Amino acid sequence: MANKFIRYEQKNGAEYASVCLPMRVDGRKVNETENLGRVLDKQRGIFKNRERGVFRYTLEAGYEEAPPDGHALALKPKGPERLILDFGDVHVLDEYLRTTPYHAILNSLLPGQGDTLLALVYHRILATGARCYAGTWYEGSYARLLLPCAALQSQRISEFLSHLGDEELQRRFFRMYLARQFPAETVHGLLIDSTGLPDSIDFPYTAYSNHGGQVSVGTRLIYVTDRLSGMPLYFRYVAGNVIDVSTLKATIEELQMCGIAADYAILDAGYFTEGNIKALHENGIAYLTRLKPNRKLYKQLLAAHAQGLQHGRNPVSYNGRAVYLKRVPCSVGFGIDAFAYIGIDMLRRSHEMNAMLVNAAEDGIDPQEIDNSLAVLGSFIMISSEEIDTKEVLPLYYARQQIEQVFNITKNYADILPLRVHGEDTFRGHLLLCFIATIICKRLQGELDSKGVNLIGLFKELRNQKCKVYDSLVVVQEATKKVNDAYKALKLKSPDKIVR
């Protein structure tokens, strides 16, 4: 194309090139860029990058095979030592990511800015602290050679996050991610829950809230997770004062718009309302949820069935705990029939009974009140649209713990807090960046769990492996036993050298 041009830039003592195509988007001049990689011979148009190796490119002829001496240029004798960088952590993370669908998705999400996106994701996973220090981390890391076109100046990062927060871009990401991660289009079990994100951002989603008796000001983050794999599916956010019960229908509808249908949902007690139960039935989604003790249905069921619950035909075991559990048909109201699972957790009952009797003895509580309380200690009720074997109910419901693990990864590995952003677009970009880091960490930790390897410990060991950088060669320092063990955990090998 006549209007294309090649842009050259100096990065870390080497020259790199990109093909730029000027265009207008929403009335603004922008350049769609394609990375050519390192310049080996500027006059003859010989370049080298990871995807193509050594090749020739000209505006007139496009991509061509490199001339016979082109490969020799890439292997020319190394010059003086340039610098020493942290190597192992970034190298292993990048190599691992290339074995997943995520690398291609991230590279194609923002043409010409793939290096910046990957660098920020790697920083989120491998480093701690505010993003304003990402440039400092980058300067001392192998990431500066692996991702030479990353723009990590503080102001550029804010602009990038604002761009990453674009609604159309985020929809495109979820369509690509869900199509690759869940190609069957139907997810056999949704886990839906929310967590608070305290903030002081001046935008409509910051509000006072009271969740579980804790008053805070901030935003509410909703995650949807696949029950079988534990992988995050989707996220959305609402104002901090929006209660969970009012978010379920919109969450399911948005997920369907991304091409994913669900046939089962496991929900916390906060989602049990007439509107939500109807919505689940209308969408053909079976469900299992806990019933809050303050509901009329809970009190009716317990009054009717608690008396004969501790019977020899009702015990089940879960996670080393003895539980009496009985299934009975019921109506949840709204003209909808379901099944109630009425249970008593004996260990919990024992703890609650001890605490209550101690208080009763000290405070002189009325004997009738004590007897009434004893009847319900340790009790719980779950409601399901389907008839489930009582032995399977608790393992199925407590699959919800997987979403707690995802929140833990998001907060402790992906550093979603504290929020250091201004404006909704930047906030959305920050959430997407953290979501991407979370899905990578979750998948990676899933592979390491069976080997008893901790993700944070693995990358800390790998960071100790350094590399020395020369004009045309990166010499990787010898791996210690701990570093070698980290490579083996992911079925990778430490390289001796990497040709630039």
N, C-alpha and C positions, 0 to 999 in steps of 0.2 A: 504494500500500500504506500502511495506517495507521501501521505501525511504522517507515516510512522517515523520515529527517530530513535537513535541509540543514545542512552544517557550513561555517562561514566562517572564513577564515584570512587574516592579513596577510602578504604576501610581497613583499619588495623595494619597499615603499611603495605597493603596490596590494592590492586585496582579491580573493580567489579563493574559489570555492565547490565543494563536492563533495556528491553525494547519497550518504548512508550507509544501509545496510541491516544492522541488528544481527542476528547469528546466533551459533550455538554450533558450534564445531569441536573435536572431541575434548574436550568438556566445558568449553572456554574460550570466553569472550565475545570475538567479533571483529566488525569492521565490514567488509562488502563495499562498496567505494566506487567511485563513478563520477565522473570529473572533469567539472565543468560549465565550468570556465575562469574568466575574469575577470568580476567583477561590474560591470555597467554601470549597472543600476538595481535596487537591492536590493528596494525596495517592490513593484515590478511584476514582479520575477523575470526581468530581461533580462540575458543572459550572452553571452560571446563566447569561442570556442575555435577551434583550427586546423581541427578536423574539420567542425564545423557552421557556422562563421562566427558571425553574430549570430542569437540565437534567444531564445525565451521558455520558461521551465520553471517549473512549479508542482507541488507534490506531488499536487494534486487532478487536474490535467489532463495532466501529463507534458510532453512536448516539443510546442511550437507554433511557428508562424512569428512572427518578431519584429514588433511594431507598426511603422507607417511611420516613427515617429521613433526607432526602436531603432538603425538604422544611423547616424543622425546623432549618436547618443551616442558611437559608436565613432570618429567622425571629428571630435569636438569639438576646438577649437583646442588646440595643445600648450601645456603649462604650462612651468614653469621646468625647466632642465636638471637631471637627477637624478644621472647618473653616466656614465662612459665605460668601455666593456667591450671585451675581446678578442672579435672577431666572426667573422672569415672562416673559421677552422678549424672551429668548432662548426657554423656555418651550412651549410658545404659538406658536412660529414660527415652532418648530419641530412638535407639535401636528397638526397644520394646514397642514404642508407639507405632513404628513402621510395620509391626506384625498385626496391628489392629486396624479396623476400618477408620479410626479417628484421624490418623495422619492425613489421609487423602481429603477427608471432610474439612479439616481445618485449613489445609492449603488452598482449597477451592472456595472457601467461604468468603474471603476478601482478597480478590486478585490483586497482586502487587504488594499486599501487606501481610502475607503469610508468615514471614519471618518475625514481624512484630507480635502477631498473635501467639505463635509458638513460644517465643521468648517470654512473654508475659505468663503463659500457662506454666512453663518450666520454672519460672521464678516463683510462681504461686505455690508449686509443689515442693521445690527444693530449698527455698530460702524463707526467712521470716522477716517481719517488719513491713513498714509502709512501702507502697509501690514507688514512692519518690526515690527510694534507694535501689530500685531495679537496675538503673544504669551502672551503679557502683558494683553490684553483683555481676552484671554482664561483662564489665571490663576485666574482671578477674576470673572469668569462666570460659571454658571451651565453647560456650554458646556464642561468643563473639566471632568465632571462626565458622561454626556450624550454621549460624543465622546472621550473616554479615549485614543484611539490609534492615535489621531491626532498628526501629526508632524509639529509644527508651528515655529520651529527655522528658522531664516531668510534665511540661506543657503538652508535648506530643502525646503522652500517655492519656491525659485527660481528653484530648481531641479524639484519640483512637477509641476510648471507652464510650464516648458519646456516639460515635459511628457504630460501634458494636451493639449499642442499645436500640438501634433502629428496628422498628416492629417487623418490617418485611424481611430484614436480614435474620432476625430471630426465628421467624416462621420457617424460613428456608433452612436454617440449621436444624430445627426439630424434624422437618420432613426428611432431610438426609440422614440424620442420626437414627431416627426411629425406623426408617426403611432398612438401614444396615443392621441395626442391633436387634430388631424384632421383625424379620421379613414375613412372618406368618400373618401379620396384621391383627391377630387376636392375642391379647394378653390374658393368661389364665390366672388372674388374681391381681387386683390392684391393692396396694397399701397406700393410704392417703393420710397425711398428718400435717400439722403446721408447727412452726416455731417462731418465737419473737425475735426481731432484729432491732435492738435498741438503737436509736439514732436521734440526731438533732437537725436533720435536713429540713430545709424550709420548702416542703412541697406537700400536696394534698394527702399523701399516704402516711404521713407522720401524725400519730394520734395517741392519746392516752388509752390504755387498755387494762383490763383486769382478767388475767387468765390464771386459773388455779389459785386465786387469792393474792397473786402478785401483781401489783400495779406498776406499769412501766409506760414509757413513751417511745413509740417507734412504729415499725412496719411489721406485718405478718407475712412470713414466707411459707408457701404451701409446696410440698414435694409429693410427687406420685412415684411409687417404686414398684417394680415387678416382684410379685411374691416368690416366684420360683428362683430367679437368679439374684434377687436383691439389688439389681441395677436400677438407678434412677431413670425414670421415663421422661419426666416433665417437671417444670416449676412454674409457678405464678405467684404474684404477691398482691396483697390487699392492704387497706389501711389497718393500723394496729387495733382500732376499736371494732372491726368487723368480726363477729363471732363465727366459729367454725361451721355451725349448722347451715349458714347461708352461703357457703362457698362450694358445696359439693356439686350441685347441678352445673354450675359454670365450669368447674374443673373438668368434669366428665365430657361436657360439650366441647371444650377447647381441645381436649385430647383426641376426640373423634375428628375434629377438623384437621388434626395433624396426621390422620390416617390410621389411628389405633383404636380398635374396639376392645372392650373388656367383657369377660363373661362372669367375673367374680370380683367382689370387693370386700376387703376386711377393714372395718372402720372402728375408730374409737367411739366411746359413748356419746361424745359431743355431737356426732353427726346423726343421731337418731331423732328424726322429726317426721311429721306426716309428709311434708313436701319431699324430703329426701327419699323416704321409703317408696313413695309413688314414682319418683323419677327413676329409681333403680328398677322397679317393675316395668315401667314403660320402655326402658332401654334394654330389657332382657338381661339385666345384671343380677345374678344371685349375690347374696351378702351374708356376712356374719359380723355382728356388732355386740358390744356390751351395753347393758341397760343400766342407767343411773338409778341408785336407790331412792331418789326423791320422786320417781315417776309412779303414777297410780298403778300401772301394769305390774311394776316390780313388786309393790306391796301386795297386790292381789294374788300374784303367782306364789310369792313366798308364804302367804297366809294359807293358801290352799295345799301346798306340797311340802312345806318344811318339816312337818310332823314325822312323816315316814321316810325322810331323805336318807338318814343314817341307817341304811339297810344293807344286808350282805350282798344284794345283787347290784348295788350302785357304786362300789369303789372303783376308781381308776387311778393310775399313777402317771405323773408328769414331772420330769426333771428331778426325780428323787423325792417328790412330795405326794402324799396321799390325799386324794380328793374324792368326796362323794359327789356324783353327778347323775342327774336324772333328766331324761328328755320327755317333754310333754307337748302335745299340740296346743296351739293358742291362737288367738286373734290379736293382731297388733293394732286393731282399730282400722279406720280408713277403709273397711271392707276387704282387708287383706289378711289371709291366714298365713301362719308361720309355725316355727317350732321354738320352744323355750328350753334352754339348758340350765337347770337350777342346780347350783353346786355349793358345797362347803369345803373350803380349803382348811384342812385340819391343823396345819402348822400355823397358818395365820390366825385361826380361831384360838389356838393355844396362847399365842402372844397377846391377842386382844383380850382374852379372858383374864390372864394374869394382870394386865394393866388395869382392867376395869374393876377387878375384885380388890386390888390394892387401893384404888381410889375410893371404892365403896366403903372399905373399912376405915379409911381416914376421914372421909367426908360425911359418913352416916347416911348413905343413900337409901331410899325406901326399898324394902325387900321386893315388892311387886315390880318396881322399876328395874331391879337387878334381874329378876326372872325374865321380864320382857326383852331386856337387852341380850341376855344369854342365848335366847332363841335364834337370834339373827347374826351372832358373831361369826365372822369368817365366810359369810354367804356372798354369793354373786350370781348374776343371771346373764346369760347371753341369748341373743335372738338370731335365728337363721331362717332364711327363706327356704332352705332345703333340709331334708332329713339326713343327719350325719351320725355315724357311729360315735357314741359318747367317748370312746378311746381316742378318736381323731380330733375332737373339738379343740382341746387345749393346744396341741401342737400346731393346729391350723391358725388359731387366733394369735398365738404368741409368735407367729411368723412376723407380726407387726414389729418385733424387736429389730428386724432388719432395717426398718426406716429410721429407728433411733440410731443405728450404726451409721446410716448415711448422713444424718444430721451431725453426728460426731465427726465424721470425715470432713464435712463441709466447714465446720467451725474450727477444727483442730489441725487438719491437713491443708485445706484449701483457704484458710485464713479469711473467712467471709466477714469476720468482725475484728476490729472495730470498723465501722463504715466511715470512709474518708472521701466522700464524693459530694458533689454539688449538682443538683438538678436531676430530673427523672431519667433522661436519656443516659447520663453517666451512671446512675444507679442501676439501670437495667443492664448496661454493659458490664458493670461489676458483677451482677448476679449471674450473667451468662458465663463470664470468665470463671467464676467459682464453680458453676455447674459443670463446665468442661473439666476443670481440675478434679472435681469430685468423681466423675464417671471414670476417669483414668485411674485415680487412686483406688476406687472401689474394685475395679476389674483387676488391678495389679495386686491388691491385698488379698483378693480371692484366690489368686494363684499361689501366694506366699503362705497363706494360713496353714495349708496341709503340711508345709515344711517347717512350721514353727518359726518363721522369719517375720520380724517386725519391719514395716515399710520405712518408718522414720530411721530406725537403726541401720537398715540396708543402705540408704542414701548417704547417711553420715559416714559410713565406712567407705563408700565409693568416692566421696568427695576428697578423701585423702590421697587418691591416686592422681598424680599430676601429669602434665605433659609439657615438653619443651617445644617451642615453636620456632621454626626456621623459615627461610624464604619459600621453600617448596615442599617442606616436609614437617610433619608433626611427629616427634619421637615420644612415645608413650612410656612412662616410667614403669618399672617392674611392679607387678601386683603382689601385695602381701597375701598371706593365707586368708585373712578376713575378706580382703577385696576379691580374691579368687572365689571364696565361698559365695559372695554376693552375686558374682557372674553366674556361677553354677546354679544358683537358686532360680534363675530366669533362663537357663540353658543357653547362655551366651559365653563368648570367649573374649578375653582381653586382647586387643590388637597390640602389635609391637610398634607399628608406625602407621601413619595415614598420610597419603600423598595429597598435597594441597592443589 
